Amino acid sequence: MDDFKNGIDTILLGRYLAGEASPEEVFDVLRSAPDDARFVYLFGHNPTFTWVANNLSGVRIDNVPTCGVVHAQANLEHWKKFQPQYAAFVGFHYPKQFLS
């Protein structure tokens, strides 16, 4: 079971984002993360998450498909001060990338 921890000591479950949450609701979830959180993972649905990915990453992604992962990072001391322009694109992965 330790293989799954990947250096993470605690997993906190945050607010549920219903169906088509607004992008601002997604950003509010980020802003509510505790300051000692090094990683924040968000899960949700389109069209919201494609919009969020484009605003977080500064790149153009036409569609974040089912099981797609967009990796962005922000260097912040306090999550409550998060703004989309603080995030930098790191990567974008989706299942069909790995099919031959």
Buried (B, 14 or more C-beta within 10 A) or exposed (E): EEEEEEEEEEEEEBEEBEEEBEBEBBBBBBBEBEEEBEEBEBEBBBEBBBBBBBBBBEEEBEEBEEEBEBEBEBEBEEBEEBEBEBBBBEEBEBEEEEEE
